[in-house]
Each structure stands twice: as C-alpha cells, then as structure tokens.
Amino acid sequence: MALEGYLEDLALGDILQIIGLSKKSGTLVLKCKNGDGLVCFLDGQVIRASSSFFPEGLGQLLKYHKIVTASQVEAALEYQETINYHQPLGQILAAKFQICAAEIEVVVATQIEKIIASFFSWAEGQFIFRLEELKSFGSAALNPLDFMLDKGINSQRLIDKRLNKTVIGSNGGAVSGVTDNVPVVLSHQQKQQNLDLLRGMLAELECPEFSGGIILLILRYASEIMNRAIVFDVRGNQLVGLGQFGLSNLNVTADDIVRKMRLQVDPESLFALVLHEKSAICGTLHDTLAERNLQDFLSGTPTEVFLGPLVSDGSVVALLYGDNYPDNKPIKAANTFEVFLSQAGMAMEQALQGN
C-alpha cells in the first residue's frame, strides 16, 4: 500500500502525522521543481533524512562541530571500505576511536530536524510513501542517508518545532510593527516551545527499549537547553560518570574520561542536597571536594548549574549535571526538564521490571 499525491493537496505536517500515528515503517520520497528528499520511518519514528539541498556528509558535520578530526574521519572511511558489510560511519567512529556516541547522536538528530524543516517550505511538489523494510544504504562517505538514529524522532515533535518558528499575533498572523507586545509574545512563545519540547520528548520516552536508551534521551533533551551536561550513576555516596554532552573541547576523549570519573558526595555539597531531597535545583557549586574536582575537570566555573535526579523505585539512581558555560546564559526550561526526568525515572523502572 502506498500513500501518494501532491504537497499542494496534503501538507507535509499531515503526512508526518498520518505515518507517525499509524506507526508505519517505510520511506517517504519528496520531489519539488529543483530537488528531492527522503525521510525514513521505523514504527512511525523518523530515523533518517536526506535532501539534495543538504549535501554535507556526517564526517563533515562532525568535523565542523569539532567532535572529530579530519584524520579520524579519513581513518574511519578507510576502515569502512575494508569490511564486507555495511557499518555506518558514526558507529565506526564511536567503536574504533571512542568518539562520544551521544554527541554523534545529537549532531545526527539536529541535521535530520534541519532537513525536515526545509521540506516544510516546499509549497509544491510530489510525495509518495512506500511501506517497506528499511535497509542499509551503502557507504556514509557517499550517501547522506547515513544520518541515522538508533532511536527515532517523534513525528509530532518535528511538527511542533515547525509551528513554533513563527511568532503568532492576536489576529492569527505574524507579529509586525507591534514592538510593545513583542517581548510578551516572545516570552509566551518560549514557554510554548518548552512545553512542545517536553511533549515531544515524553512521546519518545513512551516505548524505551532499555535503560541505556533513556540515558541517551536525557542527554538529547539536555543538549536542547544546555551547553554541556554529564549523567552520573549513583552508587551510595559515590557518583560514577555514565555519559556526557558538550565536553568536546578536551584534549582527550571526554566520554572516556567521564566514565572513569568518581566523585565522593560530601554532606554539604549540592549533590547531597539533590540526593536527599530527590528534586532538581539550580544554583552555584559549593566549595566541597567533589564540586572542586568537578570544576577542575570542566576547566571553567559556570555562574549557574542544574542538578536533576533520576528517581526509580523511590531511590535516586542517576543524577544529571548541566550548565551553560562559557556564555553562562540562564538555564530557561529547567522546570519542564525536571518533569521529563521524573517521567524518565518511571520509564526506567518499568523497563527494568520488564526485563
């Protein structure tokens, strides 16, 4: 069965909703006068996207974000040519060169969102969606379809992000020439964007395959509102690094170092307060040994930090640290992020009970 027609008759947002709500797997082919694109779905979730207007490969993007070096990309591509089966470039970089998988995931997700956002500007064109088993698409050096996520993006989240690109006035049109109302409207829009982000991430949290996937979702959410973040496993009075995002400025592999981190929780530390209260806080780091060790590792003192617990079965099983260093912007969506953490804890509890 195929869904096909013209974008003039059925908008992209409606197409995404149909596929997302029906939880179908397959490929959406889009064609306009000057180009074409593809969106791949797995159980209604977007896992791949490509466009003739976005020719960059994954290696180029990772180099641009300073996550990998040119020599690492070259070595990964050379290795990819030697194997007799398909392995995406991102997987090779993570496995062979210890590049942070979470950072690759964020870059891939961001690029997919940019590509799909561009499709919304196509006022005319053809589309066809074919139900099919998804297959590998060859070398990442040659084919942008290797922008692939292990866990897809919820279609509704992509629609919501698109809808919030325009500031809407009281008459239903874009605000223009009403300068006195712009700050109020922008504030309202920011709150709505925070809620839409929360709604989209909660939708992705509905069917976690394993607890590691939940940690990855937490890091992806953190990357939307913070410059850098670390997730710690809580083992009694000790915090053990699990993963990170945004620490690519280190001379060595940040993800590898984070996993070796051990912080002893001092009774007077912010960590102890979060573990005891089981609720998130925003504040400044205290002058305890654990917090001094963390600041030394981060190589910079932020003006404000976020600490949020992941509570499962009544206990704090993980803790997220985040900040906006070096620009030190206020952490705006901390409240909605705390809501997500509480739901993530429940999802982890259900996933563990199901195993």
N, C-alpha and C positions, 0 to 999 in steps of 0.2 A: 504494500500500500504506500502511495506517495502523496505528499501534500505539496501542491504547486500552484503558481499563479503569479500575480504582479504586485509589487510593493505599493502601487497606487490603490489597489483594492484591499490588501491586507497588510497592515503596518508591521514592521519588524517586532515591535513590542508584543503585538498579538500573537505573532508566530512563536516567539520565545515562550510566552505563557502557555500556549497550546502544547508545545513539546515538553515544557517543564512540568505542567500539571499532569500530563499523561505519562510522565516518566519513561519516555521513549529513548531508545538508543539509535543513533544514525548520524547522517551528515546533511547539513543544510548548505546548499550551494546558492550563492548570490551572484547576480550579474547585473552590472549597470553599463552605461554607454562607454565609460572609459576604463573599466576594471572589473575585477571579480574577487570573490572571497569565499571562505569556507568556515563553518562552525560545526564542531563535532560534539555530540552529546552522548553521555553514558547515563542511563536511567534518569534522563531529564536534566542532568547536570552538565554544564559546559566544561569540557576538559581540553579542547583545542580550538585554535582560531588562526586563520591566516588571511592576508589581504595583499593584492598586488600593489597597494599603496604603502605597505609596510615591508620593505624588502630586507630589513635587518635580520640577521641570524641571532640565535641565542648567544653564541660566543661574543658577538659584537656588543650586545646589550650588557652582558656580564662584565666585559672589559670597560664599558662606559661607566658602569656603576662601581668600578674598581673592586669588584668581587674576585676577579681572576686576572692573571697576567696574560699577555699575548703568547708567551712561551707555553703556559699551561694549556691554553686553547689549542695551540698547534700540536702539542703532545697528545692531547685527548683525541683530536681528529685523526692523527696518525694511528693511534691505537684502534679507533673505531673502524678504520679501513682494514685492519688486520684480522678482525673477528668475522666469523661466518654467519652471524645472526645479528639482528637489529638491536642496538642498545642506544637509547637517546644520549645526546651529549651531556645533558645535565646529570644523568645517573653516573656517567663515566667520571665527570669532574668531582662528584661527591665521593665516589668509591675509591678512585685512584689518587686523587690529590687532596682529599679531606676538605674540600670546599663545603661550606655550610649548606646543607640541603634546604634549610628553612629560608635562607637568603635567596637561593635559586628559585624556590617556590614563589616567593614574594615577587621577584622580577618577572617570572612567567605569568603569574596572575595579573600583575599590573599591565603587562603588554597585551594579554588577552582582553582585558577590560578596555584598553585604548582602541584596539582593533574593532571590537564590537560597538564601542561608542561612535566610531567613524561610520559604521553601517547605518546608524540612525539618521545620518544626514542624507542618505540616498532617498530622494523623493520619488524616483522612478527606477524601475528595474524588474528583473525576473527572479523568482526563487523556486527551489524545489527541495523538498526534504525526503530523503530515502531512508527507510528502515534498513539497518544493516549491522552486522558485527563489525566493530571497529578493528582496524588492522594497523600494523606499523607502516610508516610511510617513508622508509629509506633514511639516508644519512642526514643528520641535523646540519651538516655543512652545506647541504644543497636545498633542503626543504624546510621552510618555516613552520611546517606542521609539527615540528618537534617542540613547539611551545605547548607542552603537555603537562597537565596537572594530575597527580595521583588521586587527589580528591577534587572533584569539580567545583565550579562556582554556581551558586543557585541562580537560576534564570531571573527570578523576581528581583534579586539584588541588583542585577545589571539594569533592569528596567527602572528600578527606584533611583539608582545613581544617575541615570539619564534624565529622569524627570526633574531632578533637583539641580540641573545645570542652569536653569533659568529662574531668576527672581520673579515671582508672580505678584502682581499688584492686586488691589481690591476689585478692579474691573475685569480680572482674569487675564490681562495682558502683561507684558514685561514692564517693570517699573522704569519710567523715563521722565527726567525733569522734576522729580519729586524728592529733592535732596533731603528734606527734613525727615522723610519717612524711611529713607534708605537704611540707616543703622538699625532701626526697629525691624524692618523686613529682613535684613541680612541676619540679625540675631535669631529671628524666628526660623529662617531657612537653615541656619546652622543647627538649631535644635532638631529640626525635622530630619536633616541629614544624619545626625547622630542616631535618631530613632530608626531611620531606614537602614543604617549600617547594622545596628543591633538586630533588627528584624531579619535581615539577610543572613547574618552570621548564625543566628539561632536556627534558621531554616537549614543551614548546612550542618548544624550540630545534631539534627534530628536522628540521623542514622549513622553514628560513628562506628567504624569497623573495629577499632581498637583504641586503647587509651593513648597510644602514641599519636594517633590522628587528632585527638583532642588537643594535645600539647601543640601540635602544628597549627591548628586553628587558632589557638590562643595567641601564638606568635604572629600569625597573619593579621588578627584583629589589632594587636598591639602596634604593628607596623603602620596601621591606618591613622593612629593618633599620637604616636611617639617616635622619636628619632632612634632609640635603641632600647633593648629590653633583654632580660635574662630570666629564664624559668629555672627555679631550684626545686629539687626533690627534698622534702622534709623528712629527715631521719632523726627523730628525737630532738636534741638540741643542736643538730648539725644540718646545714644546708649544703646540698650537693648539686652542682651545676648539671642541667639537663640539655639546655639549648639556648640559643641567643639570636638576636637580630640587630643589625646596625653597628656591629663592632668590627667592621672590615678595615678600619684604619690601623689595626695592629700589624706588627711586622711578621707575626707568625699566625698560624691558623687559629682564629678566635674560637671557633666551635670546639676545637680540640682542647684548648686551654680551659674553656668554660666547663667541660665535662670533668676536668681534673680539679676544679675549684672545691674547696671545703671551707665553709665559714662556720665557726662556732658561735652560736647565738648567745650574746651577753644579755643578762637580765634587764639591763637598762636600754637596750637597743630598740630601734623601730621594729626590727624583725620580731623581737619578743612580744612587743605590743600587738602586732598583727596576728601572731600565733595564738596569743591569749584571747584577744577579742574576736578573732575569726571574722574580721571585717577589714575592708580596704581603707587605706589612709593616704593622703597627700601631705608632704611636709619636707623638712630638710633632714639630712642624715645627721645622726648624733656622733659624738666623739667616743665611740666604743671601738674595741679592737676589730670586730668583724666589719664595721662600717668603714673604718680607716683602710682595712685590707681591700675592701671593695672599691673605694675611691682610688687607691693606688693602682688597682687593676684597670679601672676605667680611664685612668690618665686624664682626669678632668673633674672638677667639682660642680655638679649641677645646682641650680638655685632651688629646684623643686623636684621631688621624686615621687613616684607612685609605687605603693606596695599593695598587692592584692593576693588574698589566699584562695586556693582551690580546695574547697571543703567536700570531702566524700565520707559518708557514713559517720558524720559527726566529728571528723578529725581533719586537720589541715594536712593534706597530702603533698601539696606543691605550693610554691609562692612565686609570684611574678614581680620582678623589679623593673621599673621603666623610668626614663627621663627624656628630656628634650635638649640635652647638651649637644652641640655647643651654643645654639641660638637661644636656648633657655626660654622658649615660648611657654605660656601656661598650658598645662595638660587639660584640654577642654572636654572632653567626653568621658571623664573618669567615672561619673555616675553610671552611665549606660554600660561601660566596660565592666564595672563591678557586677551589674545584673548578669552580663554574659558569663562571668566567672562562676557565679552561683549556679547557673544552669549547666555550665560545663562540668562542675563538680557532680551534679546529679547524673549527667550523661555518663561520666566516667564510672560512677557507682553502678549504673545499670549495665554498662559494658563489661565490668568485672564480674558482676553477678551472672551474666550470660555465658561467661567462659567456663 
